[in-house]
Amino acid sequence: MKVLYFHQHFVTPKGAGAVRSYAMAKKLIARGHSVTMVCGSMGGGKTGLDGPFVRGSRRGNVDGIDVIEFDLGYSNKDGFAKRTGTFLKFALRSIRIALFEKSDLVFATTTPLTAGIPGILSRWLLRKPFVFEVRDLWPELPKAMKVITNPLILLGMNWLEWISYRSADRLIGLAPGIVDGIAGRGVARERIDLVPNGCDLDIFEGTTQPWRPAGVRDTDLLAIYAGTHGVANGLDAVLDAAAELKSQGRDDIKFVLIGQGKLKESLQKRAAEQSLTNVLFLDSVIKSELAGLMASADVGMQVLANVPAFYYGTSPNKFFDYLSAGLPVLNNYPGWLAELIQKNQCGYAVEPNDPKAFAEALVHALAYRAELKVMGQNARALAKSQFHRDDLSEQWVTSLEKAAAQYKSKRYSRGILKRMVDLVLAVSGLAVLWPLMLLLCVLVRVFLGSPILFRQTRVGQGTKRFKLYKFRTMTDARGQDGELLPDNVRLTGFGKFLRKTSLDELPQLWNVVKGDLSLIGPRPLLIEYLPLYSETQLRRHEVRPGISGWAQVNGRNAISWKQKFDFDVWYVDNASFWLDLKIIWLTLKRVLGMSGVNQDGNATMEKFTGNEE
């Protein structure tokens, strides 16, 4: 499989920044796939290419990855207008690559949200499978932070987010809140995979030489922050804690902030004005150097602005770097990371906007270094057990392979060929069988009364509701209490004949013409069953339901609900023109043999009441 991978901020381990995309691309290659990485330039980041740009781009092989880099520099220091322009330029140039570069699957990862545009168009225009990875919820986060307030811009971002989710065959979220946010936009959860950021243990467990910046003594407690210095990062909380410690006369606790960002100069200015000599600022460093600094540090600081959208909706790289290095983590906002820290006893979780609690946690860490060491061991154990990059990249690649396999079947099951076959056969069937159907209308009216047709709301593709038509097979007989009598009492001899010969299903040819049904697909079931399905069973609604299906020719109503659903999901993943022809042939054999109409001892299929625990 050839994967076209769009990530505007791609970085290799030789640069400063997150290496998730590099690790994922390498895992694809290890699994026998090929990757073309499309990216922009980034301050402090290294794509692995160093040749000249020709007509705004350069191309080369980096550790087995085919890299296309656009000459589009990006920095967190850039203003909103400049960054927006860079994002749009990347998306526009990427469209040409998406449309003309050979590929079997298109993958795009945020941020920015515009990185998904080439994937959307390749899905629409070229009918290629598209997987979209969401690292941050947009426009929810900028709206919550009031970074973007223009209603037109927010409306446009909201529309782009919606269309990105709807266009993707599968989505990958990096945090539980991101997965919930995607599902909240109406995306079925079975289409969403949670693959958080991972721990690069091979980098941080290496034989890197530990080092400390000038001005930090060996006896000092060293708390480090490695990441962007932007509005979202809330680094004033660190300076607040530094000021608190200074007021206490503590010069044995040092803060080191590593990285770049829009607010770095203002943070440096504040530190200078308040004479916060316990705070040091360093430029970004490559991963191998960062590993050496972390090897000598005592605490890693995971801080963010106090915005509820961050609590469960972020998966910060720095947090996983701290775990990889065996560093206890000091976290200053609630949410899933704070819960991880508390559950695994691998650091401190303090309340937001509380510099005193922040400072007290560091004082405690210095006073109880033996306890701090145990926290570090717990952090490393958590990195290995839950966030090992190799394990997570395996899950990630499996998600892409699943999307490609499912799309292969969906391309037919949702395509023109299947619809044309449905229309031709359904219209032909109605044209040939109308005298028989007219006769059945008369007989139903004579033996069962009015109405002739049984109408019931069923669940179709994408859980859309529709009216299903069948010839009536039961009377409306009721008991003295006014309730309908049991099915086996109301089912007449004539009704049994209609069911046994499947003649009661003939009106569904009109459902096929309307587009509610296909000739072949999972049988449409009752609305009341929807909350009872497992996530896997719910996948039966990814395709248009059918008059007959794989479950019907493998037992019909004589098999269990679980077996039927297993057959339905198998069909979703394996649908093809030839499989449909096979099912049509087997359906004819079963109808003529009149087998599997009902479960043993039941007039109709017993109701589905849910899955066993």
LOVEX-523809 format. One line per field, with one value per residue (C-alpha): x, y, z; residue number from 0. Coordinates in pm, 1 decimal. Example, Ala and Ser with C-alpha at 12.3 -4.5 7.8 and 13.67 -1.06 7.14 Angstrom:
BEGIN
xx	(1230.0|1367.0);
yy	(-450.0|-106.0);
zz	(780.0|714.0);
num	(0|1);
END
This chain:
BEGIN
xx	(0.0|132.3|35.5|29.7|90.1|16.0|168.5|266.1|500.6|692.2|1014.2|1279.0|1464.5|1751.3|1529.5|1349.9|987.1|741.0|847.4|514.1|474.6|831.7|776.4|443.0|589.4|877.6|629.6|435.7|758.8|842.4|502.6|580.6|408.4|559.5|515.7|532.6|544.5|423.8|525.4|632.0|938.2|940.3|1166.3|1382.9|1250.2|1445.8|1274.7|1598.1|1626.4|1898.3|1911.4|1792.2|1426.1|1327.3|1006.8|910.3|971.4|1235.5|1216.8|1431.7|1451.2|1484.5|1538.2|1320.9|1050.5|988.0|968.7|823.3|894.2|740.9|935.3|674.8|837.9|624.4|684.8|462.2|586.0|402.8|86.2|-257.9|-281.5|63.8|5.3|-334.4|-173.8|94.1|-167.6|-375.1|-70.9|27.1|-324.3|-339.1|0.8|-86.1|-399.9|-186.3|15.2|-303.5|-454.0|-148.4|76.4|10.0|-126.3|-360.1|-458.5|-440.9|-363.7|-365.9|-293.2|-364.5|-270.5|-371.1|-721.3|-655.7|-410.4|-712.0|-824.0|-612.8|-747.7|-1106.4|-1062.7|-883.0|-1174.6|-1435.5|-1267.9|-1050.7|-1254.0|-943.4|-966.1|-894.2|-787.7|-788.9|-593.4|-714.5|-454.8|-665.1|-1035.3|-1089.2|-1258.5|-1348.0|-1005.1|-939.3|-1299.9|-1268.0|-941.3|-1095.4|-801.2|-1048.1|-1368.5|-1471.1|-1802.0|-1738.1|-1398.6|-1543.2|-1827.2|-1580.3|-1366.1|-1673.8|-1780.6|-1430.3|-1418.9|-1758.6|-1676.4|-1336.4|-1496.8|-1769.6|-1527.7|-1283.0|-1327.3|-1162.8|-1055.6|-781.4|-800.7|-502.0|-697.3|-1022.8|-1181.6|-1089.3|-1259.7|-1566.9|-1559.3|-1550.0|-1833.3|-2025.9|-2028.5|-2230.9|-1948.1|-2005.7|-1756.4|-1662.0|-1502.0|-1281.9|-961.9|-783.1|-406.1|-242.8|104.6|372.6|697.1|1022.2|1201.2|1482.3|1580.9|1543.7|1681.8|2002.1|2352.4|2304.1|2541.4|2341.7|2391.8|2260.8|2251.5|2496.4|2364.1|2195.4|2384.6|2394.9|2211.2|1931.4|1595.5|1567.2|1214.9|1203.2|947.6|1016.1|771.0|604.5|586.4|242.6|-88.7|-226.0|70.0|-1.1|365.3|284.3|187.2|554.6|666.6|397.9|538.4|893.2|785.6|626.1|947.4|1154.0|934.3|1013.0|1386.1|1420.9|1709.4|1756.4|1473.9|1540.2|1306.5|1432.6|1203.9|1319.8|1165.7|1030.6|697.4|499.7|512.4|875.2|999.7|721.8|793.0|1163.6|1078.2|856.2|1122.7|1378.8|1147.8|1070.9|1434.0|1332.4|1686.7|1549.5|1407.6|1628.3|1526.7|1690.0|1641.4|1495.8|1730.0|1725.2|1583.9|1922.0|2030.9|1691.4|1731.2|2057.5|1893.9|1602.7|1843.9|1973.3|1639.4|1418.0|1067.9|901.3|635.9|315.2|136.7|-145.3|-381.4|-682.4|-926.0|-1175.4|-1139.5|-781.2|-875.7|-951.4|-881.5|-501.5|-220.0|98.6|425.4|622.4|422.0|522.1|883.6|888.8|753.9|1012.6|1292.0|1160.0|1079.2|803.9|546.6|403.8|66.4|-138.0|-480.6|-742.6|-830.4|-706.8|-334.4|-387.5|-583.8|-301.6|-46.8|-252.9|-348.3|10.2|175.8|421.1|418.3|208.4|-130.5|-210.8|-509.4|-489.3|-415.6|-264.3|103.9|135.3|32.4|263.6|554.9|470.5|478.4|837.0|939.9|800.5|989.1|1318.7|1257.3|1165.7|1404.0|1367.5|993.5|1065.4|1286.8|1002.7|773.4|1028.1|1036.4|657.0|666.7|900.8|685.3|376.0|563.4|647.4|312.0|66.1|247.0|534.2|571.5|623.2|295.6|96.7|240.4|131.4|-224.0|-200.2|-85.4|-356.6|-613.9|-490.0|-485.7|-839.3|-952.2|-800.8|-963.7|-1302.8|-1291.7|-1227.2|-1560.4|-1739.5|-1630.4|-1858.4|-2126.5|-2170.5|-2091.0|-2272.4|-2238.9|-2429.9|-2700.9|-2739.6|-2773.1|-3033.1|-3238.7|-3225.0|-3322.3|-3583.7|-3757.6|-3743.1|-3884.3|-4174.0|-4242.5|-4252.3|-4414.8|-4687.9|-4966.2|-4861.2|-4838.8|-5184.2|-5323.0|-5155.1|-5313.4|-5656.7|-5582.2|-5445.3|-5754.1|-5980.1|-5797.8|-5653.8|-5849.4|-5719.1|-5457.2|-5295.1|-4943.1|-4755.0|-4556.5|-4292.4|-4012.0|-3672.4|-3310.3|-3114.7|-2768.3|-2607.7|-2892.8|-3133.9|-3500.4|-3733.1|-4067.7|-4034.7|-4315.0|-4428.5|-4748.7|-4945.1|-4924.2|-5100.3|-5444.2|-5503.6|-5673.6|-5669.4|-5749.1|-6007.4|-5749.6|-5721.6|-5363.9|-5255.8|-5251.9|-4918.1|-4765.3|-4825.8|-5200.5|-5233.6|-5026.4|-5279.6|-5224.8|-5218.8|-4971.1|-4746.4|-4756.9|-4651.7|-4361.7|-4245.3|-4236.4|-4096.0|-4375.3|-4446.1|-4111.3|-4206.4|-4322.9|-3967.8|-3869.4|-4026.7|-3798.0|-3506.3|-3625.9|-3662.1|-3308.5|-3403.4|-3282.4|-3039.9|-3113.7|-2823.9|-2713.8|-2776.5|-3149.3|-3301.6|-3404.2|-3611.3|-3518.2|-3537.2|-3231.4|-2996.6|-2887.7|-2831.0|-2562.2|-2193.6|-1968.1|-1875.7|-2237.0|-2332.6|-2108.3|-2385.2|-2531.8|-2229.1|-2392.6|-2745.5|-2956.2|-3088.9|-3385.2|-3145.0|-2794.6|-2502.0|-2675.9|-2993.4|-2812.6|-2619.9|-2916.4|-3167.2|-3382.8|-3265.4|-2933.7|-2865.0|-2855.8|-2481.0|-2422.4|-2640.6|-2452.1|-2115.6|-2227.6|-2355.0|-2026.0|-1832.7|-2039.2|-1965.9|-1592.0|-1608.5|-1888.7|-1826.8|-2020.5|-1935.9|-2030.2|-2369.5|-2425.3|-2339.5|-2586.6|-2861.9|-2809.1|-2804.8|-3114.3|-3306.1|-3203.1|-3315.1|-3645.1|-3722.0|-3618.2|-3821.0|-3562.1|-3457.5|-3769.3|-3819.6|-3638.1|-3738.8|-4055.0|-4119.1|-4359.6|-4116.7|-3758.6|-3735.2|-3653.0|-3294.0|-3247.4|-2879.2|-2542.6|-2442.5|-2187.2);
yy	(0.0|344.8|608.4|980.7|1146.1|1518.5|1680.2|2045.1|2021.9|1698.4|1664.7|1391.4|1304.1|1525.8|1831.2|1995.4|1896.5|1608.3|1300.7|1114.9|1135.3|1017.5|715.9|631.3|656.2|428.3|172.6|178.4|102.3|-176.5|-331.9|-337.7|-15.0|292.1|651.8|992.2|1262.1|1608.1|1885.2|2246.6|2400.6|2473.5|2682.9|2448.0|2144.1|1932.3|1734.8|1558.9|1742.9|2003.5|2054.6|2373.3|2444.4|2435.6|2620.6|2628.2|2264.0|1995.4|1619.0|1335.9|1012.4|1037.1|704.5|528.2|799.9|986.5|1349.6|1643.8|1969.8|2304.1|2624.7|2746.4|2853.2|2846.3|2980.7|3011.7|3371.0|3457.4|3662.2|3514.4|3647.2|3519.3|3175.6|3150.4|3238.9|2972.9|2711.4|2793.0|2793.2|2449.4|2317.1|2458.4|2319.5|1986.7|1954.9|1917.3|1640.6|1466.6|1469.8|1367.4|1165.1|792.8|651.3|389.4|582.4|945.6|1035.7|1385.4|1504.1|1834.0|2093.0|2293.0|2181.9|2286.1|1995.1|1773.1|1959.5|1751.3|1435.1|1555.4|1630.3|1302.6|1123.5|1315.5|1335.8|1023.6|798.3|715.6|602.4|891.2|873.5|1193.0|1233.4|1495.6|1631.5|1922.9|2000.8|2298.3|2539.5|2436.7|2515.6|2858.5|2952.5|2847.8|3042.4|3343.7|3345.1|3354.9|3550.4|3645.0|3460.6|3414.8|3256.5|3030.9|2933.3|2844.9|2639.0|2468.2|2373.1|2249.3|2036.8|1884.2|1808.3|1664.0|1420.0|1321.9|1271.0|1049.5|673.7|649.8|904.5|890.2|1097.0|1159.0|1199.6|1068.8|1412.6|1438.2|1106.4|1227.1|1555.4|1378.2|1147.0|1452.6|1575.0|1267.1|1031.6|667.2|563.2|248.4|477.7|646.4|505.3|642.1|644.3|892.5|1034.3|785.5|751.1|734.7|504.5|434.6|803.9|864.4|533.1|569.7|642.9|1021.0|1230.1|1413.1|1789.9|2091.7|2453.0|2701.4|2841.2|2519.4|2340.4|1964.5|1997.6|2212.7|2065.9|2112.7|2146.2|2169.2|2259.0|2161.5|2294.8|2592.1|2923.6|3027.0|3152.5|2800.1|2687.1|2912.8|2952.3|3246.3|2974.0|2873.2|3231.7|3268.5|2961.9|3097.0|3426.6|3236.8|3041.4|3358.7|3516.4|3215.1|3263.4|2931.1|2948.8|2571.7|2511.5|2612.5|2633.8|2580.6|2662.3|2520.5|2617.2|2902.9|3072.9|3390.2|3476.1|3387.5|3748.9|3871.7|3587.7|3675.2|4041.0|3958.8|3732.6|4011.7|4277.6|4057.1|3943.4|3580.5|3447.6|3098.4|3088.7|3016.0|3025.4|2804.4|2777.4|2460.5|2160.1|1839.1|1526.0|1369.9|1684.8|1712.4|1354.3|1452.8|1749.2|1535.3|1274.7|1532.0|1695.4|1611.9|1713.2|1770.2|2042.9|1978.6|2314.2|2459.9|2753.1|2676.7|2605.8|2319.4|2214.1|2112.2|1879.0|1577.9|1720.3|1732.8|1480.3|1688.5|1546.0|1684.1|1477.7|1156.1|1270.4|1316.3|963.6|825.8|991.6|858.0|1210.1|1268.7|1505.3|1818.7|1888.3|2202.3|2132.7|1856.4|1594.1|1262.5|1337.1|1444.3|1122.9|917.2|1083.6|1024.0|667.2|564.7|779.2|924.9|1290.0|1575.3|1703.6|2050.3|2276.6|2543.2|2907.7|2810.0|2917.3|2827.1|2463.7|2455.0|2576.3|2343.7|2041.3|2130.1|2192.6|1848.9|1693.3|1839.5|1730.5|1372.6|1275.4|903.9|933.0|1136.1|856.4|605.5|842.8|848.6|469.2|466.1|716.1|493.8|188.0|375.9|470.9|108.1|-44.7|198.2|442.2|260.4|421.4|87.7|-53.7|259.3|282.9|-78.2|23.3|327.0|127.5|-131.9|149.8|260.6|-96.0|-146.0|173.4|56.0|-287.7|-146.8|109.6|-162.0|-319.2|13.6|137.8|-129.7|-130.2|246.6|277.5|320.8|-43.9|-180.8|83.4|13.5|-360.5|-289.5|-64.8|-292.1|-605.9|-434.8|-258.9|-578.5|-774.5|-535.5|-543.0|-923.4|-993.4|-727.3|-975.7|-1203.2|-909.6|-791.1|-1138.3|-1142.5|-805.8|-956.0|-1268.6|-1070.2|-851.0|-1159.8|-1365.9|-1097.0|-781.7|-428.9|-289.9|-507.9|-383.0|-402.1|-81.2|-47.5|200.7|32.9|149.4|193.8|302.9|544.6|464.5|661.0|567.7|455.0|278.3|-91.4|-252.3|-616.5|-806.5|-848.5|-1197.4|-1151.4|-1051.7|-774.4|-1009.8|-879.2|-1025.2|-903.6|-658.9|-493.7|-610.6|-788.9|-1165.0|-1353.0|-1376.8|-1752.2|-1693.9|-1405.2|-1574.6|-1743.9|-2040.0|-1807.1|-1584.5|-1882.6|-1966.5|-1611.5|-1622.2|-1970.8|-1881.7|-1531.4|-1382.9|-1137.0|-969.2|-870.9|-513.4|-442.8|-420.2|-74.2|4.8|-89.1|145.7|426.7|366.0|258.5|-95.6|-282.3|-628.4|-757.4|-628.6|-673.9|-702.5|-376.5|-416.2|-233.2|109.3|-23.9|-243.7|49.8|112.7|-261.6|-313.5|-336.7|-93.5|-374.3|-477.9|-117.1|-135.7|-326.4|18.3|133.2|-4.3|1.3|-282.3|-553.5|-776.5|-1068.7|-1090.5|-1303.6|-1388.9|-1492.7|-1747.0|-1875.7|-1964.9|-1680.7|-1681.9|-2025.5|-1885.7|-1672.8|-1294.1|-1296.3|-1518.9|-1295.8|-983.1|-1152.0|-1240.7|-884.3|-722.1|-973.1|-865.6|-496.5|-567.9|-801.5|-675.1|-718.6|-767.6|-1137.9|-1189.8|-1029.3|-1263.8|-1557.0|-1440.2|-1390.6|-1747.8|-1891.8|-1685.8|-1840.3|-2187.1|-2113.2|-1958.7|-2261.4|-2489.7|-2276.4|-2326.2|-2114.3|-1896.5|-1909.0|-2013.6|-2350.3|-2316.5|-1953.8|-1807.3|-1519.6|-1441.3|-1372.6|-1012.2|-900.5|-800.1|-711.6|-879.7|-1100.1|-950.5);
zz	(0.0|-96.1|159.5|84.4|422.7|480.4|787.8|766.6|1067.4|996.1|1199.0|1224.9|1547.8|1426.6|1470.1|1760.0|1780.8|1789.8|1591.8|1588.5|1209.9|1156.1|1382.8|1219.2|868.7|970.7|1106.6|778.4|594.3|840.2|763.5|391.3|282.9|116.3|231.0|65.9|335.3|229.2|467.5|508.4|669.9|1041.0|1259.1|1468.7|1285.9|1042.7|767.6|673.5|340.4|288.3|-88.1|-259.5|-319.9|-685.1|-770.6|-407.2|-312.7|-271.9|-262.7|-133.5|63.6|442.0|619.5|363.6|363.3|38.3|158.6|-35.6|146.8|48.9|108.1|355.3|680.5|993.7|1341.6|1647.3|1665.3|1343.0|1367.7|1302.7|946.1|847.9|998.6|828.6|497.3|546.3|629.5|322.0|92.5|220.9|161.3|-192.5|-292.4|-134.2|-348.3|-660.8|-492.7|-379.3|-726.8|-927.9|-694.5|-713.8|-388.1|-243.2|71.1|180.6|540.4|690.4|1042.1|1215.3|1311.9|1116.9|1028.2|666.8|631.1|567.3|253.9|9.4|171.4|135.1|-234.9|-308.5|-139.0|-336.9|-676.0|-690.5|-458.5|-252.3|110.6|347.8|713.8|918.9|1242.9|1491.4|1733.3|1859.5|1832.5|1603.1|1625.9|1981.8|2131.4|1973.9|2045.5|2410.8|2441.5|2263.0|2024.2|1734.7|1784.1|1430.2|1373.4|1000.4|1059.2|1328.4|1096.8|821.5|1058.7|1194.0|841.3|751.7|1067.2|988.6|625.8|723.3|965.5|720.8|432.8|623.1|612.2|954.8|1213.3|1474.7|1793.3|2019.6|2344.5|2496.0|2472.4|2106.4|2034.6|2223.6|2032.9|1696.0|1800.8|1916.7|1557.5|1458.2|1361.0|1459.9|1726.7|1538.7|1278.9|1541.0|1692.2|1999.2|1941.4|2182.7|2153.4|2246.6|2434.7|2236.6|2476.3|2230.5|2245.6|2618.1|2739.7|2538.1|2662.9|2645.8|2856.4|3128.5|3144.9|3330.0|3213.7|3359.4|3684.4|3799.0|4078.4|4114.4|4446.6|4303.1|4215.7|3838.9|3694.3|3315.9|3052.2|2690.4|2436.3|2272.7|2456.7|2332.7|2465.7|2509.9|2717.9|3014.8|3115.8|3340.7|3589.9|3604.2|3664.8|3932.8|4111.6|4068.1|4226.9|4515.4|4578.5|4557.8|4825.9|5044.1|4990.1|4805.2|4559.1|4551.5|4300.7|3940.1|3640.3|3286.1|2992.5|2659.0|2326.0|2117.9|2081.4|2046.8|2419.0|2490.1|2480.9|2711.5|2954.1|2954.4|3009.0|3306.2|3459.7|3426.5|3573.4|3875.4|3909.8|3883.6|3873.6|3941.5|3585.3|3283.8|2917.2|2654.8|2280.8|2129.4|2131.8|1930.0|2089.1|2174.6|2362.3|2528.9|2648.5|2818.8|2992.6|3107.7|3238.7|3486.9|3564.8|3862.4|3744.3|3407.1|3401.1|3204.7|3210.2|3004.1|3027.8|3244.8|2960.8|3018.0|2653.2|2736.8|3020.0|2802.4|2457.3|2436.3|2411.1|2466.0|2331.6|2625.2|2874.8|2699.5|2670.0|3047.8|3097.5|2854.0|3049.7|3380.1|3500.1|3756.6|3605.5|3764.6|3601.0|3673.6|3521.2|3569.0|3311.2|3179.4|3227.9|3589.1|3643.7|3491.4|3718.3|4031.4|3941.0|3859.0|4128.2|3879.9|3981.4|4116.8|4000.6|4135.6|4083.6|3812.5|3901.8|4236.6|4243.4|4610.4|4548.0|4244.9|4457.8|4748.8|4517.7|4415.8|4777.0|4863.0|4572.1|4694.3|5051.8|4956.7|4678.5|4754.7|4693.9|4380.9|4250.5|4291.6|4099.4|3817.9|3809.0|3794.1|3506.5|3307.7|3383.8|3256.8|2940.6|2870.7|2962.0|2800.3|2573.7|2409.6|2068.5|1897.2|2031.0|1947.8|1597.1|1540.1|1636.5|1410.8|1107.3|1170.9|1164.9|821.6|689.6|818.6|643.9|315.9|344.9|440.7|164.1|-91.7|-3.5|50.2|-290.6|-436.0|-165.7|-193.1|-561.4|-889.0|-999.2|-699.2|-734.1|-1106.4|-1042.3|-773.0|-998.7|-1304.3|-1111.3|-890.7|-1180.2|-1387.8|-1096.1|-1053.6|-1427.6|-1437.6|-1101.4|-1094.2|-1188.8|-902.7|-664.0|-771.3|-701.6|-360.2|-280.2|-344.4|-138.7|154.9|151.1|149.2|415.1|640.3|572.4|548.0|528.9|264.5|327.6|655.9|710.0|979.0|1047.8|1017.8|1040.6|718.7|611.4|854.8|1100.7|878.0|934.1|654.8|603.3|512.0|306.9|325.1|254.0|572.0|729.1|1065.0|1184.2|1436.7|1684.2|2040.3|2379.3|2628.2|2766.7|2426.7|2372.7|2054.8|2086.5|2053.9|1703.7|1673.9|1732.8|1487.4|1216.0|986.3|757.1|460.0|641.5|710.0|338.7|245.3|488.8|397.5|27.3|100.4|-111.3|171.5|87.1|-270.8|-188.8|-75.0|-440.7|-419.5|-123.8|-349.1|-624.7|-369.1|-242.0|111.2|45.1|-173.3|-305.4|-93.4|246.1|619.6|691.9|826.6|1190.0|1451.4|1588.6|1944.2|1878.1|1809.6|2173.0|2223.1|1958.2|2037.4|1847.7|1609.0|1550.7|1479.1|1171.4|991.3|921.0|720.8|404.9|263.9|411.8|184.2|107.5|147.8|283.2|392.9|720.9|536.5|317.5|619.3|835.2|810.6|1126.1|1235.9|1371.3|1679.4|1680.5|1743.4|1442.8|1226.1|1329.4|1272.1|919.2|863.7|965.0|755.6|455.9|525.3|504.8|205.5|-19.1|-390.6|-714.3|-724.7|-360.5|-429.1|-724.8|-500.9|-234.2|-494.3|-618.1|-264.6|-176.9|-465.0|-346.8|10.4|-100.4|-316.8|-29.9|217.2|493.0|788.7|790.8|1166.9|1481.1|1619.8|1829.1|1732.2|1479.0|1425.6|1520.0|1892.6|1981.5|2027.5|2391.9|2392.3|2416.0|2704.1|2940.7);
num	(0|1|2|3|4|5|6|7|8|9|10|11|12|13|14|15|16|17|18|19|20|21|22|23|24|25|26|27|28|29|30|31|32|33|34|35|36|37|38|39|40|41|42|43|44|45|46|47|48|49|50|51|52|53|54|55|56|57|58|59|60|61|62|63|64|65|66|67|68|69|70|71|72|73|74|75|76|77|78|79|80|81|82|83|84|85|86|87|88|89|90|91|92|93|94|95|96|97|98|99|100|101|102|103|104|105|106|107|108|109|110|111|112|113|114|115|116|117|118|119|120|121|122|123|124|125|126|127|128|129|130|131|132|133|134|135|136|137|138|139|140|141|142|143|144|145|146|147|148|149|150|151|152|153|154|155|156|157|158|159|160|161|162|163|164|165|166|167|168|169|170|171|172|173|174|175|176|177|178|179|180|181|182|183|184|185|186|187|188|189|190|191|192|193|194|195|196|197|198|199|200|201|202|203|204|205|206|207|208|209|210|211|212|213|214|215|216|217|218|219|220|221|222|223|224|225|226|227|228|229|230|231|232|233|234|235|236|237|238|239|240|241|242|243|244|245|246|247|248|249|250|251|252|253|254|255|256|257|258|259|260|261|262|263|264|265|266|267|268|269|270|271|272|273|274|275|276|277|278|279|280|281|282|283|284|285|286|287|288|289|290|291|292|293|294|295|296|297|298|299|300|301|302|303|304|305|306|307|308|309|310|311|312|313|314|315|316|317|318|319|320|321|322|323|324|325|326|327|328|329|330|331|332|333|334|335|336|337|338|339|340|341|342|343|344|345|346|347|348|349|350|351|352|353|354|355|356|357|358|359|360|361|362|363|364|365|366|367|368|369|370|371|372|373|374|375|376|377|378|379|380|381|382|383|384|385|386|387|388|389|390|391|392|393|394|395|396|397|398|399|400|401|402|403|404|405|406|407|408|409|410|411|412|413|414|415|416|417|418|419|420|421|422|423|424|425|426|427|428|429|430|431|432|433|434|435|436|437|438|439|440|441|442|443|444|445|446|447|448|449|450|451|452|453|454|455|456|457|458|459|460|461|462|463|464|465|466|467|468|469|470|471|472|473|474|475|476|477|478|479|480|481|482|483|484|485|486|487|488|489|490|491|492|493|494|495|496|497|498|499|500|501|502|503|504|505|506|507|508|509|510|511|512|513|514|515|516|517|518|519|520|521|522|523|524|525|526|527|528|529|530|531|532|533|534|535|536|537|538|539|540|541|542|543|544|545|546|547|548|549|550|551|552|553|554|555|556|557|558|559|560|561|562|563|564|565|566|567|568|569|570|571|572|573|574|575|576|577|578|579|580|581|582|583|584|585|586|587|588|589|590|591|592|593|594|595|596|597|598|599|600|601|602|603|604|605|606|607|608|609|610|611|612);
END
